[in-house]
């Protein structure tokens, strides 16, 4: 029996059928993305799961229990919900916002405070933010709080309705990474509505493509890219995703090279000696267990040299990384557009396993676009672009 079952769902407004015979079985721990054009029924379908909308006909079951027989208020407290405008309550502190549902569930104050601390650590924000108000945080920080608030009561299902649509591209990418990481680590079931195919391809274990209230195709990102069902799906994918249209099975870990790193307890002089020996201007920093903590550049070395500080005290903890099992197709574009020369690669336990360079990524793009072309006959323009990876 599937964890979440939607069978023959219909939603009708007068003569308009917003959702037409929708069927989907979702296993626990899946990341499902609903995508389609405006008016396709994706948000309507999602909002029927927590009874924000009532289906005209059909059934929705969670763990075999029909939600139509549940108290809607109690049901919603069991389901996390994140919307585009975040929905943080401005008159409440971040701590109060995070623990809003646990408070309604009669958790003790001590348990709520512990949960708030854990949640803010998950999104790598300072603990003193708990006593601030939403207006004191940036838009991206508020959205991070919105994400963990949906997880605070340990709900098994999290609904997200285009949560990052209004954010700038860099903040959006960062939050996508956060959501995917939290979903995998915590094993929650996510239902995520988006109009952005890149977002769906990056996040989903399965994608539900909808049009005019109907399911057009339900499959994994790879299968949708390899075998689009019809012209509508092909148009939704778009010509610009040539790399995705010829997906590589190579993972980031397979193309990663050895990283130059230092331990967080090393002195600034030791870090400088390592930079000089390895001829680099930046070091990745790890802890006792080999987990990635941050990075330190020559600017920090120069600024703090002679102060006696350890590099763990002056390193930059805001570091972009990718997982070793990530498929190149899913990561190449987001790495290249950030402009980094190289990006650290970690395993599921956050251990540093290497780096992936821009030169390697250019090779991946080159192979995807020109892999079937005889190298001796490759157009000159492509040679010139691939020859200068940095």
DOFIDREN-709239 format. One record per residue (C-alpha): x, y, z; residue in one letter. Coordinates in steps of 0.25 Angstrom, whole numbers, plus 5000, padded with zeros to 4 digits. Layout:
! residues N
XYZA;...
END
This chain:
! residues 390
500050005000X;500550144996X;500850245007X;499950354999X;498950304989X;498050394981X;497050324973X;496050374962X;496150524967X;495250624961X;495050774964X;493950844957X;493550984958X;492251004950X;492450954936X;494050964938X;494750834941X;496050884949X;496550744952X;496050634943X;496250484948X;497550504955X;498250374960X;499550364967X;500250274977X;501350334985X;502350254993X;502950305007X;504150385004X;503850424990X;504050564984X;502850594975X;502850714966X;501550764959X;501850844947X;501050904936X;500551034930X;499651134937X;498251074940X;498750924938X;498250884952X;499550864959X;499250954971X;497850914972X;498250764973X;499250794983X;498350874992X;497350764992X;498350685000X;498250765012X;496750795010X;497050945007X;496150904995X;495050794995X;495050694984X;493750684976X;493950534975X;495050434977X;495850394989X;497150434996X;497750345006X;498950355015X;499450225021X;498150165017X;497350265024X;496350345016X;496550495019X;495150525016X;494850455030X;495950535037X;495750665044X;496350765034X;497050855045X;497650735051X;498050685037X;498750815034X;499550805046X;500150675041X;500550735028X;501550845026X;501250955016X;502151055010X;501651165000X;502251264991X;502051385000X;502651305012X;501551335022X;502351365034X;501551445044X;502251585046X;501851605060X;502451475065X;503951445067X;504651345058X;504651245070X;503051265071X;502851255056X;503651125056X;502951065067X;501551105064X;501050965060X;501750895072X;501150995081X;499750965075X;500050815077X;500350845092X;501850825092X;502550865105X;503351005104X;504650925106X;504350835095X;503950945086X;505251025089X;506050905086X;505350885073X;505551035069X;507051015072X;507150895063X;506350955052X;507151075051X;508450995051X;507850915039X;507851045031X;509151095036X;508651225042X;509151275055X;508451235068X;508251385072X;507351395060X;506251325068X;505951445076X;505851535064X;504651575056X;504451535041X;504651685036X;506051675042X;506451565032X;506651565017X;505651505008X;506551375006X;506751365021X;505251375023X;504951265013X;505951175020X;505151195033X;503851165025X;504451035020X;504850985034X;503551035040X;502850935031X;503750825037X;503750865051X;502650775056X;503250655049X;502150645039X;502350535029X;501750615017X;502250745013X;501450825002X;502150944995X;501451034986X;502451104977X;503251144989X;504451204982X;503751274970X;503951414975X;505451404978X;506751444971X;507451324964X;508551304973X;507651304986X;506751214978X;507851114975X;508351114989X;506951084995X;506750974985X;508050914990X;507550925004X;506150865002X;506750744994X;507750725005X;506750735016X;505750645009X;506850535007X;507350545021X;506050545028X;505350445019X;504150535017X;503150525006X;503050654998X;501950704988X;502550824981X;501850914971X;502650984961X;502551044947X;504051034945X;504550914938X;505950924943X;505550934957X;504650804955X;505850734948X;506750774959X;505850734971X;504950624967X;504950474969X;503750474960X;503150584952X;501650604949X;501350684936X;499950734936X;499150814925X;497650854926X;497450774939X;497950644933X;499250564935X;500050564923X;501350494928X;501750434941X;503250384942X;504650414947X;505450534941X;506350444933X;505150364926X;504450494923X;505650554917X;505950424909X;504550394905X;503650514905X;502150464903X;501750564893X;501950694887X;501450774899X;502450704908X;503550734898X;503150884898X;503150884913X;504550834913X;505050924903X;506150934892X;507051004901X;507250874910X;508150804900X;508950754911X;507750694918X;507250634904X;508550554903X;508750524918X;510050474923X;510050364934X;511350414939X;511250464954X;512050574960X;512850484969X;513350404956X;513950534951X;514450594964X;515950614966X;516750624979X;516450754987X;517550834994X;517050845008X;517450885022X;516950845036X;516150955044X;517150945056X;518350985047X;519051115049X;519051225038X;520551205036X;520251055033X;519151095024X;520051195016X;521151085015X;520150995009X;519651094999X;521151124995X;521450974994X;520250944986X;520251074978X;518751104981X;518151234987X;516951164994X;516851045003X;515650965007X;515550935022X;515150805029X;514850765043X;515450645051X;514550545043X;514850605029X;513550675028X;513550805020X;513450925029X;513751045020X;514951105012X;516051205014X;516651295003X;517951375003X;517151505006X;516851445020X;518251395022X;518751535019X;517751605028X;517951515040X;519451475039X;520151495052X;518851495061X;519051355066X;517651305061X;517451165056X;516851165042X;515551105047X;515351245054X;515451325041X;514951225030X;513751255022X;512651155025X;511751205014X;512251105004X;511551044991X;511750894989X;511150774982X;510850634986X;511750524979X;510550444974X;509950564967X;509750544952X;510650634944X;509350674936X;508750724949X;509850814954X;510650864942X;509850984939X;509651034953X;511151024955X;511551094943X;510651204945X;511251234959X;512551264952X;513351174962X;514751124957X;514450994965X;513450934974X;513650844986X;512950704985X;512450634998X;511850505001X;510550475009X;511250495022X;511850635018X;513250575016X;514050645006X;514350554995X;514950644984X;514650764975X;514050774961X;514650884953X;514150974942X;515050914932X;514450774935X;513050834933X;513350894920X;513750754915X;512450704920X;511650814912X;512550784900X;512350634900X;510850654902X;510750754890X;511750694881X;511950554886X;511450484873X;512250574864X;513650534859X;514650624867X;515350654854X;514150714848X;513650784860X;513250934857X;514351034859X;513551114869X;513250994878X;514750974878X;515051114882X;514051114893X;514450984899X;515951014898X;515851124909X;515051064921X;515451164931X;
END
